[in-house]
Amino acid sequence: MTRVHRKHVVMPDDTLTFLETYQRTHNLPSFSAVIEAAALALKEQELRTQYAQYAADYAQNPDEQRDAEAWLNLPMGDEQQ
């Protein structure tokens, strides 16, 4: 459910121009939709950073690697012969 919550933001002119152009070129119905798209892009960026950190931590932890290998080698209903 979408809630209406008004915020006042101050942005440099070039940022505002970019967002308005983005709205036009992507046929978004409102400036709020542009801000929502930007927030979703930031969330995705954060997830990518977190996954990369997890992968780096995993690569350096032999115990985690062994646990994952054991889990991945569990039988899944297909018998290996």
N, C-alpha and C positions, 0 to 999 in steps of 0.2 A: 504494500500500500504506500502510495506517495503522500508525504506530508508537505503542507505548505509551510515554509519557514523562510522568512525574508532575512537577508544579510546585506549589509552595505560593504562593498569591497572597492578598494582603490587600486587601479592598475596603470602601468605605463601605457601611453597611447599606442605604442607598437604592439603590445600584448592585446589590448582591446581590439585593435584593427585586425590582428591575426584571428582572434576568436570570432569576430563578426564575419570575416571572410570564410572561415571554416564553416560557420552556420550556413552561409549562402551556398557554398560549393558542395556541401554534403546534404543539402535540403533538410536541415533540422528545423523542427517546428518552432523552437524558441531558444532564447539565450540560455535558459535553464538546461535545455537538452545538451547544449554545448558544454556547459559546466559538468553535467553528469558524465558525458563522454570523456572529458578530461580526467575526472575522478576515477573512472573505470580504468583508464590508461595508466594512471598512477598506481592503482591497486595491482594491475598486471605487472608493472615494473617492480613493485615491491615483492611480489611473489617470485618473479624471476631471480631477484637478488637473494631471497631466502632459499630458494631451491639450489642456487649455485653455491651458497654457503654450506648447505646441507651436503651437497655432493663433495665439496672440498673436505669437510669434516669426515665424511664417510670414507673418502679415499685415504685418509690418514689413520683410520681406526680399524685394525685387523679384527678385533672382536666383533664389531658391527658387520664387517664383511663376511665373517664366518656365519653369523646369525642369518644374514640375508641369503647366503648360499644354501644353508640348511633349509630355510623356509622355501626357497625356490625349487629345491629338489624334492619337496614332499610329493607323494603320488597324488595326481589330480584325476584319478579314475582311468587313466591310460597306463597300462602295464608296459614297461620298457623291457624289451627282450634282446 
